[in-house]
Amino acid sequence: MSTSKREEISSHLRYIRQELRDLDQMLTEDGLLPEKTELKEVYNSLDALHQLLTGKIKKKPKPEFDE
């Protein structure tokens, strides 16, 4: 994939991630809460794609389990 195309995709992903954060904040303030797992899945998918495109892999946190 060419560098300019990668930069364009990366820029779009950053924009989408910020929009999702803003949407989540507005919904929380209005008391309209979507399913938390749905938001996490979308965010994690976008984050994984962004990491793949940029080549920057974040260290994954240890999984948390409800006991």
Secondary structure, 3 states (H helix, E strand, C coil): CCHHHHHHHHHHHHHHHHHHHHHHHHHHHHCCCCCHHHHHHHHHHHHHHHHHHHCCCCCCCCCCCCC
